[in-house]
Amino acid sequence: MNTGKTMLAVLASLAAGAAIGVLFAPDKGSDTRKKISKKGKNLTKAMTDKIDGKFDELLTAIKGKAKETVKQDSQVVNKQ
């Protein structure tokens, strides 16, 4: 859980730093807005990928526990 919070803090810090850097860059407003939009999309994709990975890990763990439970139940039924 601490790793997840740390990763979120790092990503948020990077996003804030990038946004501040873009805002203070000497570009036209339209270019700055495009850069902010692109950074936002990249951050969203990174977070979505991380969430998808965690969800896959959770599903794998649940499937493993379900198989283990079925196996244990089968052993109990066969003993009776």
FIGU-686671 format. One record per residue: residue number from 1; y, z, x of N, C-alpha, C in turn. Coordinates in nm, 4 decimals, m for minus. Layout:
<vomis>
<vomi><i>NUM</i><n_Y>Y</n_Y><n_Z>Z</n_Z><n_X>X</n_X><ca_Y>Y</ca_Y><ca_Z>Z</ca_Z><ca_X>X</ca_X><c_Y>Y</c_Y><c_Z>Z</c_Z><c_X>X</c_X></vomi>
...
</vomis>
This chain:
<vomis>
<vomi><i>1</i><n_Y>m0.1189</n_Y><n_Z>0.0000</n_Z><n_X>0.0820</n_X><ca_Y>0.0000</ca_Y><ca_Z>0.0000</ca_Z><ca_X>0.0000</ca_X><c_Y>0.1250</c_Y><c_Z>0.0000</c_Z><c_X>0.0862</c_X></vomi>
<vomi><i>2</i><n_Y>0.1238</n_Y><n_Z>0.0753</n_Z><n_X>0.1958</n_X><ca_Y>0.2392</ca_Y><ca_Z>0.0775</ca_Z><ca_X>0.2846</ca_X><c_Y>0.2629</c_Y><c_Z>m0.0580</c_Z><c_X>0.3492</c_X></vomi>
<vomi><i>3</i><n_Y>0.1549</n_Y><n_Z>m0.1301</n_Z><n_X>0.3786</n_X><ca_Y>0.1685</ca_Y><ca_Z>m0.2622</ca_Z><ca_X>0.4387</ca_X><c_Y>0.2394</c_Y><c_Z>m0.3563</c_Z><c_X>0.3436</c_X></vomi>
<vomi><i>4</i><n_Y>0.2051</n_Y><n_Z>m0.3499</n_Z><n_X>0.2163</n_X><ca_Y>0.2695</ca_Y><ca_Z>m0.4344</ca_Z><ca_X>0.1158</ca_X><c_Y>0.4180</c_Y><c_Z>m0.4046</c_Z><c_X>0.1046</c_X></vomi>
<vomi><i>5</i><n_Y>0.4513</n_Y><n_Z>m0.2773</n_Z><n_X>0.1064</n_X><ca_Y>0.5923</ca_Y><ca_Z>m0.2383</ca_Z><ca_X>0.0979</ca_X><c_Y>0.6673</c_Y><c_Z>m0.2830</c_Z><c_X>0.2227</c_X></vomi>
<vomi><i>6</i><n_Y>0.6021</n_Y><n_Z>m0.2706</n_Z><n_X>0.3373</n_X><ca_Y>0.6645</ca_Y><ca_Z>m0.3124</ca_Z><ca_X>0.4628</ca_X><c_Y>0.6890</c_Y><c_Z>m0.4631</c_Z><c_X>0.4626</c_X></vomi>
<vomi><i>7</i><n_Y>0.5885</n_Y><n_Z>m0.5398</n_Z><n_X>0.4181</n_X><ca_Y>0.6036</ca_Y><ca_Z>m0.6849</ca_Z><ca_X>0.4126</ca_X><c_Y>0.7160</c_Y><c_Z>m0.7238</c_Z><c_X>0.3174</c_X></vomi>
<vomi><i>8</i><n_Y>0.7228</n_Y><n_Z>m0.6575</n_Z><n_X>0.2031</n_X><ca_Y>0.8289</ca_Y><ca_Z>m0.6864</ca_Z><ca_X>0.1072</ca_X><c_Y>0.9652</c_Y><c_Z>m0.6552</c_Z><c_X>0.1669</c_X></vomi>
<vomi><i>9</i><n_Y>0.9766</n_Y><n_Z>m0.5445</n_Z><n_X>0.2382</n_X><ca_Y>1.1032</ca_Y><ca_Z>m0.5074</ca_Z><ca_X>0.3016</ca_X><c_Y>1.1423</c_Y><c_Z>m0.6087</c_Z><c_X>0.4087</c_X></vomi>
<vomi><i>10</i><n_Y>1.0443</n_Y><n_Z>m0.6531</n_Z><n_X>0.4866</n_X><ca_Y>1.0722</ca_Y><ca_Z>m0.7527</ca_Z><ca_X>0.5908</ca_X><c_Y>1.1179</c_Y><c_Z>m0.8833</c_Z><c_X>0.5284</c_X></vomi>
<vomi><i>11</i><n_Y>1.0463</n_Y><n_Z>m0.9294</n_Z><n_X>0.4244</n_X><ca_Y>1.0843</ca_Y><ca_Z>m1.0546</ca_Z><ca_X>0.3580</ca_X><c_Y>1.2219</c_Y><c_Z>m1.0439</c_Z><c_X>0.2938</c_X></vomi>
<vomi><i>12</i><n_Y>1.2499</n_Y><n_Z>m0.9309</n_Z><n_X>0.2310</n_X><ca_Y>1.3810</ca_Y><ca_Z>m0.9121</ca_Z><ca_X>0.1688</ca_X><c_Y>1.4909</c_Y><c_Z>m0.9106</c_Z><c_X>0.2753</c_X></vomi>
<vomi><i>13</i><n_Y>1.4642</n_Y><n_Z>m0.8473</n_Z><n_X>0.3875</n_X><ca_Y>1.5621</ca_Y><ca_Z>m0.8441</ca_Z><ca_X>0.4966</ca_X><c_Y>1.5872</c_Y><c_Z>m0.9829</c_Z><c_X>0.5539</c_X></vomi>
<vomi><i>14</i><n_Y>1.4787</n_Y><n_Z>m1.0584</n_Z><n_X>0.5707</n_X><ca_Y>1.4931</ca_Y><ca_Z>m1.1949</ca_Z><ca_X>0.6198</ca_X><c_Y>1.5739</c_Y><c_Z>m1.2805</c_Z><c_X>0.5228</c_X></vomi>
<vomi><i>15</i><n_Y>1.5442</n_Y><n_Z>m1.2652</n_Z><n_X>0.3943</n_X><ca_Y>1.6163</ca_Y><ca_Z>m1.3424</ca_Z><ca_X>0.2931</ca_X><c_Y>1.7639</c_Y><c_Z>m1.3053</c_Z><c_X>0.2920</c_X></vomi>
<vomi><i>16</i><n_Y>1.7924</n_Y><n_Z>m1.1763</n_Z><n_X>0.3001</n_X><ca_Y>1.9321</ca_Y><ca_Z>m1.1313</ca_Z><ca_X>0.3012</ca_X><c_Y>2.0037</c_Y><c_Z>m1.1824</c_Z><c_X>0.4255</c_X></vomi>
<vomi><i>17</i><n_Y>1.9378</n_Y><n_Z>m1.1748</n_Z><n_X>0.5398</n_X><ca_Y>1.9968</ca_Y><ca_Z>m1.2244</ca_Z><ca_X>0.6641</ca_X><c_Y>2.0225</c_Y><c_Z>m1.3739</c_Z><c_X>0.6592</c_X></vomi>
<vomi><i>18</i><n_Y>1.9267</n_Y><n_Z>m1.4470</n_Z><n_X>0.6042</n_X><ca_Y>1.9433</ca_Y><ca_Z>m1.5920</ca_Z><ca_X>0.5932</ca_X><c_Y>2.0577</c_Y><c_Z>m1.6260</c_Z><c_X>0.4985</c_X></vomi>
<vomi><i>19</i><n_Y>2.0643</n_Y><n_Z>m1.5548</n_Z><n_X>0.3864</n_X><ca_Y>2.1712</ca_Y><ca_Z>m1.5801</ca_Z><ca_X>0.2890</ca_X><c_Y>2.3085</c_Y><c_Z>m1.5504</c_Z><c_X>0.3495</c_X></vomi>
<vomi><i>20</i><n_Y>2.3195</n_Y><n_Z>m1.4404</n_Z><n_X>0.4212</n_X><ca_Y>2.4473</ca_Y><ca_Z>m1.4050</ca_Z><ca_X>0.4845</ca_X><c_Y>2.4840</c_Y><c_Z>m1.5086</c_Z><c_X>0.5904</c_X></vomi>
<vomi><i>21</i><n_Y>2.3854</n_Y><n_Z>m1.5506</n_Z><n_X>0.6671</n_X><ca_Y>2.4103</ca_Y><ca_Z>m1.6520</ca_Z><ca_X>0.7690</ca_X><c_Y>2.4570</c_Y><c_Z>m1.7832</c_Z><c_X>0.7089</c_X></vomi>
<vomi><i>22</i><n_Y>2.3959</n_Y><n_Z>m1.8223</n_Z><n_X>0.5994</n_X><ca_Y>2.4340</ca_Y><ca_Z>m1.9474</ca_Z><ca_X>0.5322</ca_X><c_Y>2.5734</c_Y><c_Z>m1.9339</c_Z><c_X>0.4722</c_X></vomi>
<vomi><i>23</i><n_Y>2.6022</n_Y><n_Z>m1.8197</n_Z><n_X>0.4126</n_X><ca_Y>2.7332</ca_Y><ca_Z>m1.8009</ca_Z><ca_X>0.3498</ca_X><c_Y>2.8475</c_Y><c_Z>m1.8048</c_Z><c_X>0.4510</c_X></vomi>
<vomi><i>24</i><n_Y>2.8233</n_Y><n_Z>m1.7577</n_Z><n_X>0.5717</n_X><ca_Y>2.9281</ca_Y><ca_Z>m1.7556</ca_Z><ca_X>0.6731</ca_X><c_Y>2.9299</c_Y><c_Z>m1.8816</c_Z><c_X>0.7600</c_X></vomi>
<vomi><i>25</i><n_Y>2.8383</n_Y><n_Z>m1.9728</n_Z><n_X>0.7352</n_X><ca_Y>2.8354</ca_Y><ca_Z>m2.0975</ca_Z><ca_X>0.8119</ca_X><c_Y>2.9490</c_Y><c_Z>m2.1887</c_Z><c_X>0.7655</c_X></vomi>
<vomi><i>26</i><n_Y>3.0016</n_Y><n_Z>m2.2671</n_Z><n_X>0.8547</n_X><ca_Y>3.1153</ca_Y><ca_Z>m2.3535</ca_Z><ca_X>0.8203</ca_X><c_Y>3.0720</c_Y><c_Z>m2.4856</c_Z><c_X>0.7545</c_X></vomi>
<vomi><i>27</i><n_Y>2.9984</n_Y><n_Z>m2.4769</n_Z><n_X>0.6437</n_X><ca_Y>2.9552</ca_Y><ca_Z>m2.5959</ca_Z><ca_X>0.5704</ca_X><c_Y>3.0326</c_Y><c_Z>m2.6084</c_Z><c_X>0.4402</c_X></vomi>
<vomi><i>28</i><n_Y>3.0213</n_Y><n_Z>m2.7271</n_Z><n_X>0.3796</n_X><ca_Y>3.0796</ca_Y><ca_Z>m2.7464</ca_Z><ca_X>0.2475</ca_X><c_Y>3.0031</c_Y><c_Z>m2.6601</c_Z><c_X>0.1471</c_X></vomi>
<vomi><i>29</i><n_Y>3.0674</n_Y><n_Z>m2.6292</n_Z><n_X>0.0365</n_X><ca_Y>3.0053</ca_Y><ca_Z>m2.5470</ca_Z><ca_X>m0.0672</ca_X><c_Y>2.8777</c_Y><c_Z>m2.6068</c_Z><c_X>m0.1215</c_X></vomi>
<vomi><i>30</i><n_Y>2.8761</n_Y><n_Z>m2.7378</n_Z><n_X>m0.1430</n_X><ca_Y>2.7563</ca_Y><ca_Z>m2.8026</ca_Z><ca_X>m0.1978</ca_X><c_Y>2.6395</c_Y><c_Z>m2.7923</c_Z><c_X>m0.0992</c_X></vomi>
<vomi><i>31</i><n_Y>2.6692</n_Y><n_Z>m2.8070</n_Z><n_X>0.0307</n_X><ca_Y>2.5638</ca_Y><ca_Z>m2.7930</ca_Z><ca_X>0.1310</ca_X><c_Y>2.5118</c_Y><c_Z>m2.6497</c_Z><c_X>0.1358</c_X></vomi>
<vomi><i>32</i><n_Y>2.6026</n_Y><n_Z>m2.5549</n_Z><n_X>0.1255</n_X><ca_Y>2.5636</ca_Y><ca_Z>m2.4136</ca_Z><ca_X>0.1267</ca_X><c_Y>2.4754</c_Y><c_Z>m2.3817</c_Z><c_X>0.0072</c_X></vomi>
<vomi><i>33</i><n_Y>2.5115</n_Y><n_Z>m2.4306</n_Z><n_X>m0.1106</n_X><ca_Y>2.4304</ca_Y><ca_Z>m2.4059</ca_Z><ca_X>m0.2306</ca_X><c_Y>2.2914</c_Y><c_Z>m2.4674</c_Z><c_X>m0.2158</c_X></vomi>
<vomi><i>34</i><n_Y>2.2836</n_Y><n_Z>m2.5852</n_Z><n_X>m0.1574</n_X><ca_Y>2.1533</ca_Y><ca_Z>m2.6491</ca_Z><ca_X>m0.1355</ca_X><c_Y>2.0677</c_Y><c_Z>m2.5651</c_Z><c_X>m0.0402</c_X></vomi>
<vomi><i>35</i><n_Y>2.1302</n_Y><n_Z>m2.5139</n_Z><n_X>0.0647</n_X><ca_Y>2.0569</ca_Y><ca_Z>m2.4315</ca_Z><ca_X>0.1603</ca_X><c_Y>2.0064</c_Y><c_Z>m2.3030</c_Z><c_X>0.0952</c_X></vomi>
<vomi><i>36</i><n_Y>2.0916</n_Y><n_Z>m2.2394</n_Z><n_X>0.0146</n_X><ca_Y>2.0510</ca_Y><ca_Z>m2.1165</ca_Z><ca_X>m0.0546</ca_X><c_Y>1.9357</c_Y><c_Z>m2.1453</c_Z><c_X>m0.1495</c_X></vomi>
<vomi><i>37</i><n_Y>1.9448</n_Y><n_Z>m2.2560</n_Z><n_X>m0.2217</n_X><ca_Y>1.8394</ca_Y><ca_Z>m2.2941</ca_Z><ca_X>m0.3150</ca_X><c_Y>1.7076</c_Y><c_Z>m2.3172</c_Z><c_X>m0.2417</c_X></vomi>
<vomi><i>38</i><n_Y>1.7157</n_Y><n_Z>m2.3873</n_Z><n_X>m0.1289</n_X><ca_Y>1.5954</ca_Y><ca_Z>m2.4153</ca_Z><ca_X>m0.0507</ca_X><c_Y>1.5338</c_Y><c_Z>m2.2859</c_Z><c_X>0.0023</c_X></vomi>
<vomi><i>39</i><n_Y>1.6160</n_Y><n_Z>m2.1957</n_Z><n_X>0.0534</n_X><ca_Y>1.5660</ca_Y><ca_Z>m2.0677</ca_Z><ca_X>0.1047</ca_X><c_Y>1.4998</c_Y><c_Z>m1.9874</c_Z><c_X>m0.0081</c_X></vomi>
<vomi><i>40</i><n_Y>1.5617</n_Y><n_Z>m1.9898</n_Z><n_X>m0.1263</n_X><ca_Y>1.5050</ca_Y><ca_Z>m1.9191</ca_Z><ca_X>m0.2409</ca_X><c_Y>1.3694</c_Y><c_Z>m1.9745</c_Z><c_X>m0.2800</c_X></vomi>
<vomi><i>41</i><n_Y>1.3578</n_Y><n_Z>m2.1065</n_Z><n_X>m0.2791</n_X><ca_Y>1.2292</ca_Y><ca_Z>m2.1696</ca_Z><ca_X>m0.3125</ca_X><c_Y>1.1235</c_Y><c_Z>m2.1348</c_Z><c_X>m0.2094</c_X></vomi>
<vomi><i>42</i><n_Y>1.1635</n_Y><n_Z>m2.1350</n_Z><n_X>m0.0823</n_X><ca_Y>1.0682</ca_Y><ca_Z>m2.0992</ca_Z><ca_X>0.0235</ca_X><c_Y>1.0216</c_Y><c_Z>m1.9544</c_Z><c_X>0.0097</c_X></vomi>
<vomi><i>43</i><n_Y>1.1142</n_Y><n_Z>m1.8653</n_Z><n_X>m0.0200</n_X><ca_Y>1.0793</ca_Y><ca_Z>m1.7244</ca_Z><ca_X>m0.0371</ca_X><c_Y>0.9879</c_Y><c_Z>m1.7056</c_Z><c_X>m0.1582</c_X></vomi>
<vomi><i>44</i><n_Y>1.0187</n_Y><n_Z>m1.7748</n_Z><n_X>m0.2663</n_X><ca_Y>0.9363</ca_Y><ca_Z>m1.7669</ca_Z><ca_X>m0.3869</ca_X><c_Y>0.7949</c_Y><c_Z>m1.8147</c_Z><c_X>m0.3573</c_X></vomi>
<vomi><i>45</i><n_Y>0.7827</n_Y><n_Z>m1.9247</n_Z><n_X>m0.2835</n_X><ca_Y>0.6503</ca_Y><ca_Z>m1.9770</ca_Z><ca_X>m0.2489</ca_X><c_Y>0.5741</c_Y><c_Z>m1.8775</c_Z><c_X>m0.1617</c_X></vomi>
<vomi><i>46</i><n_Y>0.6423</n_Y><n_Z>m1.8188</n_Z><n_X>m0.0647</n_X><ca_Y>0.5773</ca_Y><ca_Z>m1.7218</ca_Z><ca_X>0.0241</ca_X><c_Y>0.5263</c_Y><c_Z>m1.6018</c_Z><c_X>m0.0553</c_X></vomi>
<vomi><i>47</i><n_Y>0.6085</n_Y><n_Z>m1.5514</n_Z><n_X>m0.1463</n_X><ca_Y>0.5678</ca_Y><ca_Z>m1.4357</ca_Z><ca_X>m0.2267</ca_X><c_Y>0.4536</c_Y><c_Z>m1.4733</c_Z><c_X>m0.3212</c_X></vomi>
<vomi><i>48</i><n_Y>0.4603</n_Y><n_Z>m1.5929</n_Z><n_X>m0.3806</n_X><ca_Y>0.3546</ca_Y><ca_Z>m1.6383</ca_Z><ca_X>m0.4712</ca_X><c_Y>0.2227</c_Y><c_Z>m1.6504</c_Z><c_X>m0.3959</c_X></vomi>
<vomi><i>49</i><n_Y>0.2272</n_Y><n_Z>m1.7061</n_Z><n_X>m0.2753</n_X><ca_Y>0.1062</ca_Y><ca_Z>m1.7188</ca_Z><ca_X>m0.1946</ca_X><c_Y>0.0472</c_Y><c_Z>m1.5816</c_Z><c_X>m0.1620</c_X></vomi>
<vomi><i>50</i><n_Y>0.1332</n_Y><n_Z>m1.4860</n_Z><n_X>m0.1299</n_X><ca_Y>0.0861</ca_Y><ca_Z>m1.3506</ca_Z><ca_X>m0.0985</ca_X><c_Y>0.0228</c_Y><c_Z>m1.2857</c_Z><c_X>m0.2213</c_X></vomi>
<vomi><i>51</i><n_Y>0.0869</n_Y><n_Z>m1.3013</n_Z><n_X>m0.3357</n_X><ca_Y>0.0338</ca_Y><ca_Z>m1.2441</ca_Z><ca_X>m0.4593</ca_X><c_Y>m0.0995</c_Y><c_Z>m1.3091</c_Z><c_X>m0.4946</c_X></vomi>
<vomi><i>52</i><n_Y>m0.1079</n_Y><n_Z>m1.4410</n_Z><n_X>m0.4789</n_X><ca_Y>m0.2334</ca_Y><ca_Z>m1.5109</ca_Z><ca_X>m0.5063</ca_X><c_Y>m0.3449</c_Y><c_Z>m1.4593</c_Z><c_X>m0.4170</c_X></vomi>
<vomi><i>53</i><n_Y>m0.3137</n_Y><n_Z>m1.4374</n_Z><n_X>m0.2893</n_X><ca_Y>m0.4135</ca_Y><ca_Z>m1.3852</ca_Z><ca_X>m0.1964</ca_X><c_Y>m0.4610</c_Y><c_Z>m1.2466</c_Z><c_X>m0.2359</c_X></vomi>
<vomi><i>54</i><n_Y>m0.3677</n_Y><n_Z>m1.1605</n_Z><n_X>m0.2736</n_X><ca_Y>m0.4046</ca_Y><ca_Z>m1.0244</ca_Z><ca_X>m0.3155</ca_X><c_Y>m0.4876</c_Y><c_Z>m1.0290</c_Z><c_X>m0.4444</c_X></vomi>
<vomi><i>55</i><n_Y>m0.4511</n_Y><n_Z>m1.1194</n_Z><n_X>m0.5355</n_X><ca_Y>m0.5253</ca_Y><ca_Z>m1.1325</ca_Z><ca_X>m0.6609</ca_X><c_Y>m0.6682</c_Y><c_Z>m1.1788</c_Z><c_X>m0.6326</c_X></vomi>
<vomi><i>56</i><n_Y>m0.6841</n_Y><n_Z>m1.2743</n_Z><n_X>m0.5408</n_X><ca_Y>m0.8178</ca_Y><ca_Z>m1.3202</ca_Z><ca_X>m0.5040</ca_X><c_Y>m0.8999</c_Y><c_Z>m1.2070</c_Z><c_X>m0.4427</c_X></vomi>
<vomi><i>57</i><n_Y>m0.8371</n_Y><n_Z>m1.1253</n_Z><n_X>m0.3590</n_X><ca_Y>m0.9069</ca_Y><ca_Z>m1.0108</ca_Z><ca_X>m0.3006</ca_X><c_Y>m0.9520</c_Y><c_Z>m0.9135</c_Z><c_X>m0.4096</c_X></vomi>
<vomi><i>58</i><n_Y>m0.8649</n_Y><n_Z>m0.8899</n_Z><n_X>m0.5076</n_X><ca_Y>m0.8974</ca_Y><ca_Z>m0.7997</ca_Z><ca_X>m0.6174</ca_X><c_Y>m1.0140</c_Y><c_Z>m0.8536</c_Z><c_X>m0.6993</c_X></vomi>
<vomi><i>59</i><n_Y>m1.0110</n_Y><n_Z>m0.9838</n_Z><n_X>m0.7307</n_X><ca_Y>m1.1208</ca_Y><ca_Z>m1.0441</ca_Z><ca_X>m0.8065</ca_X><c_Y>m1.2525</c_Y><c_Z>m1.0342</c_Z><c_X>m0.7314</c_X></vomi>
<vomi><i>60</i><n_Y>m1.2497</n_Y><n_Z>m1.0582</n_Z><n_X>m0.6030</n_X><ca_Y>m1.3709</ca_Y><ca_Z>m1.0483</ca_Z><ca_X>m0.5219</ca_X><c_Y>m1.4252</c_Y><c_Z>m0.9056</c_Z><c_X>m0.5241</c_X></vomi>
<vomi><i>61</i><n_Y>m1.3365</n_Y><n_Z>m0.8082</n_Z><n_X>m0.5123</n_X><ca_Y>m1.3795</ca_Y><ca_Z>m0.6677</ca_Z><ca_X>m0.5157</ca_X><c_Y>m1.4390</c_Y><c_Z>m0.6322</c_Z><c_X>m0.6519</c_X></vomi>
<vomi><i>62</i><n_Y>m1.3769</n_Y><n_Z>m0.6789</n_Z><n_X>m0.7595</n_X><ca_Y>m1.4264</ca_Y><ca_Z>m0.6501</ca_Z><ca_X>m0.8939</ca_X><c_Y>m1.5630</c_Y><c_Z>m0.7136</c_Z><c_X>m0.9149</c_X></vomi>
<vomi><i>63</i><n_Y>m1.5787</n_Y><n_Z>m0.8386</n_Z><n_X>m0.8711</n_X><ca_Y>m1.7084</ca_Y><ca_Z>m0.9067</ca_Z><ca_X>m0.8847</ca_X><c_Y>m1.8169</c_Y><c_Z>m0.8330</c_Z><c_X>m0.8078</c_X></vomi>
<vomi><i>64</i><n_Y>m1.7824</n_Y><n_Z>m0.7871</n_Z><n_X>m0.6869</n_X><ca_Y>m1.8792</ca_Y><ca_Z>m0.7120</ca_Z><ca_X>m0.6067</ca_X><c_Y>m1.9211</c_Y><c_Z>m0.5828</c_Z><c_X>m0.6746</c_X></vomi>
<vomi><i>65</i><n_Y>m1.8239</n_Y><n_Z>m0.5108</n_Z><n_X>m0.7295</n_X><ca_Y>m1.8553</ca_Y><ca_Z>m0.3853</ca_Z><ca_X>m0.7998</ca_X><c_Y>m1.9391</c_Y><c_Z>m0.4130</c_Z><c_X>m0.9247</c_X></vomi>
<vomi><i>66</i><n_Y>m1.9085</n_Y><n_Z>m0.5210</n_Z><n_X>m0.9960</n_X><ca_Y>m1.9847</ca_Y><ca_Z>m0.5548</ca_Z><ca_X>m1.1171</ca_X><c_Y>m2.1296</c_Y><c_Z>m0.5862</c_Z><c_X>m1.0814</c_X></vomi>
<vomi><i>67</i><n_Y>m2.1507</n_Y><n_Z>m0.6650</n_Z><n_X>m0.9753</n_X><ca_Y>m2.2870</ca_Y><ca_Z>m0.6976</ca_Z><ca_X>m0.9332</ca_X><c_Y>m2.3625</c_Y><c_Z>m0.5718</c_Z><c_X>m0.8912</c_X></vomi>
<vomi><i>68</i><n_Y>m2.2940</n_Y><n_Z>m0.4836</n_Z><n_X>m0.8203</n_X><ca_Y>m2.3551</ca_Y><ca_Z>m0.3583</ca_Z><ca_X>m0.7755</ca_X><c_Y>m2.3943</c_Y><c_Z>m0.2729</c_Z><c_X>m0.8958</c_X></vomi>
<vomi><i>69</i><n_Y>m2.3079</n_Y><n_Z>m0.2666</n_Z><n_X>m0.9946</n_X><ca_Y>m2.3357</ca_Y><ca_Z>m0.1875</ca_Z><ca_X>m1.1150</ca_X><c_Y>m2.4536</c_Y><c_Z>m0.2450</c_Z><c_X>m1.1921</c_X></vomi>
<vomi><i>70</i><n_Y>m2.4594</n_Y><n_Z>m0.3768</n_Z><n_X>m1.2058</n_X><ca_Y>m2.5718</ca_Y><ca_Z>m0.4414</ca_Z><ca_X>m1.2760</ca_X><c_Y>m2.7014</c_Y><c_Z>m0.4135</c_Z><c_X>m1.2017</c_X></vomi>
<vomi><i>71</i><n_Y>m2.6970</n_Y><n_Z>m0.4208</n_Z><n_X>m1.0690</n_X><ca_Y>m2.8169</ca_Y><ca_Z>m0.3946</ca_Z><ca_X>m0.9898</ca_X><c_Y>m2.8640</c_Y><c_Z>m0.2510</c_Z><c_X>m1.0087</c_X></vomi>
<vomi><i>72</i><n_Y>m2.7709</n_Y><n_Z>m0.1564</n_Z><n_X>m1.0071</n_X><ca_Y>m2.8061</ca_Y><ca_Z>m0.0152</ca_Z><ca_X>m1.0259</ca_X><c_Y>m2.8605</c_Y><c_Z>0.0087</c_Z><c_X>m1.1660</c_X></vomi>
<vomi><i>73</i><n_Y>m2.7989</n_Y><n_Z>m0.0538</n_Z><n_X>m1.2664</n_X><ca_Y>m2.8467</ca_Y><ca_Z>m0.0386</ca_Z><ca_X>m1.4033</ca_X><c_Y>m2.9876</c_Y><c_Z>m0.0953</c_Z><c_X>m1.4183</c_X></vomi>
<vomi><i>74</i><n_Y>m3.0132</n_Y><n_Z>m0.2087</n_Z><n_X>m1.3538</n_X><ca_Y>m3.1464</ca_Y><ca_Z>m0.2695</ca_Z><ca_X>m1.3600</ca_X><c_Y>m3.2505</c_Y><c_Z>m0.1781</c_Z><c_X>m1.2981</c_X></vomi>
<vomi><i>75</i><n_Y>m3.2144</n_Y><n_Z>m0.1129</n_Z><n_X>m1.1871</n_X><ca_Y>m3.3070</ca_Y><ca_Z>m0.0220</ca_Z><ca_X>m1.1211</ca_X><c_Y>m3.3359</c_Y><c_Z>0.0991</c_Z><c_X>m1.2096</c_X></vomi>
<vomi><i>76</i><n_Y>m3.2369</n_Y><n_Z>0.1489</n_Z><n_X>m1.2804</n_X><ca_Y>m3.2549</ca_Y><ca_Z>0.2636</ca_Z><ca_X>m1.3697</ca_X><c_Y>m3.3445</c_Y><c_Z>0.2238</c_Z><c_X>m1.4858</c_X></vomi>
<vomi><i>77</i><n_Y>m3.3220</n_Y><n_Z>0.1070</n_Z><n_X>m1.5429</n_X><ca_Y>m3.4024</ca_Y><ca_Z>0.0600</ca_Z><ca_X>m1.6562</ca_X><c_Y>m3.5460</c_Y><c_Z>0.0373</c_Z><c_X>m1.6122</c_X></vomi>
<vomi><i>78</i><n_Y>m3.5678</n_Y><n_Z>m0.0172</n_Z><n_X>m1.4958</n_X><ca_Y>m3.7038</ca_Y><ca_Z>m0.0449</ca_Z><ca_X>m1.4474</ca_X><c_Y>m3.7809</c_Y><c_Z>0.0826</c_Z><c_X>m1.4166</c_X></vomi>
<vomi><i>79</i><n_Y>m3.7116</n_Y><n_Z>0.1917</n_Z><n_X>m1.3841</n_X><ca_Y>m3.7779</ca_Y><ca_Z>0.3180</ca_Z><ca_X>m1.3540</ca_X><c_Y>m3.8262</c_Y><c_Z>0.3874</c_Z><c_X>m1.4789</c_X></vomi>
<vomi><i>80</i><n_Y>m3.7650</n_Y><n_Z>0.3560</n_Z><n_X>m1.5941</n_X><ca_Y>m3.8021</ca_Y><ca_Z>0.4265</ca_Z><ca_X>m1.7184</ca_X><c_Y>m3.9245</c_Y><c_Z>0.3723</c_Z><c_X>m1.7791</c_X></vomi>
</vomis>
